[in-house]
Amino acid sequence: PMDFALWKSAKPGEPKWSSPWGEGRPGWHIECSAMSMSHLGDTFDIHCGGRDLIFPHHENEIAQSEGASGCEYVRYWMHNGFINIDEEKMSKSLGNVFNIRDITERYEPLVLRFFLMTGTHYRNPINFSDSMLEEASARVAYFYETLRKVEDFLSDEHGEHDGALSCEALIGSFKEQFNECMNDDFNVVRMMDPIAEIFKTLNELVTTRKQKKKASAAASARALLVELRDVDTVLNLFSAPVDEYLVRHRLKAAGRRGLASAWIETRISERIAARVARDWSLADEIRDDLLANGIVLMDHPGGTEWMIQEGRDTEAADP
C-alpha cells in the first residue's frame, strides 16, 4: 500500500465491484496491465507512452505484471518527448493545444507526418511552430516536385532503362543505411541524410542532356526509385500520387497566405494573353505581382504552372 494501490475502496457514486477486500475498483495501473495481458498475453513487444508516464505508471505496470506472471512484461519501451509550442510546453491549462484536424486544414497530413518523424528523435522534446511547419511543407514539396520530374524524365525515355548504373555505391548502401537507422531506436532523423542524397542524385540525373548518357541516367533513376519505394513501405512519406499531392499542397499553401486559387489562375491567364500579344511589359508586371504574393511561375511547353514560395515572411496582398 505504500507503493501504489492495486484496488481502490468504493466511494459514493463511483463504479464498483465485489472483491475479497470489499467493494471497490481496480487501481489506475492495474487497468493497463489487465487490458494488455488480456489481449496481448503475458509478454508483448512494444509499449509506447509519453516520458511523463515512466514513473510511476509504467514502473508500476512492470512491477504488478511481472509479479503476477513471472514473465518479462514488455521487451521495448518507446517513450516520446513532450511537444513544445514556440518553446513552451503544450498543455490544456496553458491553452496552447492544437489538434490534428486544425493543422491538416492548413497543411497536408504528410507535412505533419514528416515534421513529427524528422524534427527530432521521437524520445526528445519537439518544438512545434508555424515556421517549422512551413519548412517541413517546403521540404515535402521538394520531394514531390523531384518525383514529378523523375516520372516525366522516365516517360520521355519510353521505358529504355537498360544502361549502366552511374550510382551503384549509393544504391548498394542505401538499404543497409536504412536498416542501421531503424535498428538505432527507429532513428528516422539520421535516415534523412541518405534520403536527401537520393533526391539530390535524382535531380542531377533528370537534368542529363547528352543523349548517350540518358540510358544510364534513366536506369540509375529507376534503380534509385526502387530503393526509395522499398524503404517507403516503412516510412510512408512518398507514396501519395505525385500530381494530386502537388495540387493539394499548393492550394493549402495559397490558402495560408489568404490567396484564392481563382485569382491566381485569372492572373496567369492574363499573363498568357499578354505574352501572346507580345506585351512583354504587362506580362512581366503580372509575373512580378504574383511573385510579390509569393507565387512562383514555371513556364514549360505545355503551359504555365505555379507554386507557392514557402519559407518566406512576405505578406500576401489581399487580391
Secondary structure in CASP SS format (residue, H / E / C, confidence):
PFRMAT SS
TARGET T0000
AUTHOR 0000-0000-0000
METHOD secondary structure of the structure
MODEL  1
P C 1.00
M C 1.00
D C 1.00
F C 1.00
A C 1.00
L C 1.00
W E 1.00
K E 1.00
S E 1.00
A C 1.00
K C 1.00
P C 1.00
G C 1.00
E C 1.00
P C 1.00
K C 1.00
W E 1.00
S C 1.00
S C 1.00
P C 1.00
W C 1.00
G C 1.00
E C 1.00
G E 1.00
R E 1.00
P E 1.00
G C 1.00
W H 1.00
H H 1.00
I H 1.00
E H 1.00
C H 1.00
S H 1.00
A H 1.00
M H 1.00
S H 1.00
M H 1.00
S H 1.00
H H 1.00
L H 1.00
G C 1.00
D C 1.00
T C 1.00
F E 1.00
D E 1.00
I E 1.00
H E 1.00
C E 1.00
G E 1.00
G E 1.00
R H 1.00
D H 1.00
L H 1.00
I H 1.00
F H 1.00
P H 1.00
H H 1.00
H H 1.00
E H 1.00
N H 1.00
E H 1.00
I H 1.00
A H 1.00
Q H 1.00
S H 1.00
E H 1.00
G H 1.00
A H 1.00
S H 1.00
G C 1.00
C C 1.00
E C 1.00
Y C 1.00
V E 1.00
R E 1.00
Y E 1.00
W E 1.00
M E 1.00
H E 1.00
N E 1.00
G C 1.00
F C 1.00
I E 1.00
N E 1.00
I E 1.00
D C 1.00
E C 1.00
E E 1.00
K E 1.00
M C 1.00
S C 1.00
K C 1.00
S C 1.00
L C 1.00
G C 1.00
N C 1.00
V C 1.00
F C 1.00
N C 1.00
I H 1.00
R H 1.00
D H 1.00
I H 1.00
T H 1.00
E H 1.00
R H 1.00
Y C 1.00
E C 1.00
P H 1.00
L H 1.00
V H 1.00
L H 1.00
R H 1.00
F H 1.00
F H 1.00
L H 1.00
M H 1.00
T H 1.00
G C 1.00
T C 1.00
H C 1.00
Y C 1.00
R C 1.00
N C 1.00
P C 1.00
I E 1.00
N E 1.00
F E 1.00
S C 1.00
D H 1.00
S H 1.00
M H 1.00
L H 1.00
E H 1.00
E H 1.00
A H 1.00
S H 1.00
A H 1.00
R H 1.00
V H 1.00
A H 1.00
Y H 1.00
F H 1.00
Y H 1.00
E H 1.00
T H 1.00
L H 1.00
R H 1.00
K H 1.00
V H 1.00
E H 1.00
D H 1.00
F H 1.00
L H 1.00
S H 1.00
D H 1.00
E C 1.00
H C 1.00
G C 1.00
E C 1.00
H C 1.00
D C 1.00
G C 1.00
A C 1.00
L C 1.00
S C 1.00
C C 1.00
E H 1.00
A H 1.00
L H 1.00
I H 1.00
G H 1.00
S H 1.00
F H 1.00
K H 1.00
E H 1.00
Q H 1.00
F H 1.00
N H 1.00
E H 1.00
C H 1.00
M H 1.00
N H 1.00
D C 1.00
D C 1.00
F C 1.00
N C 1.00
V H 1.00
V H 1.00
R H 1.00
M H 1.00
M H 1.00
D H 1.00
P H 1.00
I H 1.00
A H 1.00
E H 1.00
I H 1.00
F H 1.00
K H 1.00
T H 1.00
L H 1.00
N H 1.00
E H 1.00
L H 1.00
V C 1.00
T C 1.00
T C 1.00
R C 1.00
K C 1.00
Q H 1.00
K H 1.00
K H 1.00
K H 1.00
A H 1.00
S H 1.00
A H 1.00
A H 1.00
A H 1.00
S H 1.00
A H 1.00
R H 1.00
A H 1.00
L H 1.00
L H 1.00
V H 1.00
E H 1.00
L H 1.00
R H 1.00
D H 1.00
V H 1.00
D H 1.00
T H 1.00
V H 1.00
L H 1.00
N C 1.00
L C 1.00
F C 1.00
S C 1.00
A C 1.00
P C 1.00
V H 1.00
D H 1.00
E H 1.00
Y H 1.00
L H 1.00
V H 1.00
R H 1.00
H H 1.00
R H 1.00
L H 1.00
K H 1.00
A H 1.00
A H 1.00
G H 1.00
R H 1.00
R C 1.00
G C 1.00
L C 1.00
A C 1.00
S H 1.00
A H 1.00
W H 1.00
I H 1.00
E H 1.00
T H 1.00
R H 1.00
I H 1.00
S H 1.00
E H 1.00
R H 1.00
I H 1.00
A H 1.00
A H 1.00
R H 1.00
V H 1.00
A C 1.00
R C 1.00
D C 1.00
W H 1.00
S H 1.00
L H 1.00
A H 1.00
D H 1.00
E H 1.00
I H 1.00
R H 1.00
D H 1.00
D H 1.00
L H 1.00
L H 1.00
A H 1.00
N C 1.00
G C 1.00
I E 1.00
V E 1.00
L E 1.00
M E 1.00
D E 1.00
H E 1.00
P C 1.00
G C 1.00
G E 1.00
T E 1.00
E E 1.00
W E 1.00
M E 1.00
I E 1.00
Q C 1.00
E C 1.00
G C 1.00
R C 1.00
D C 1.00
T C 1.00
E C 1.00
A C 1.00
A C 1.00
D C 1.00
P C 1.00
END
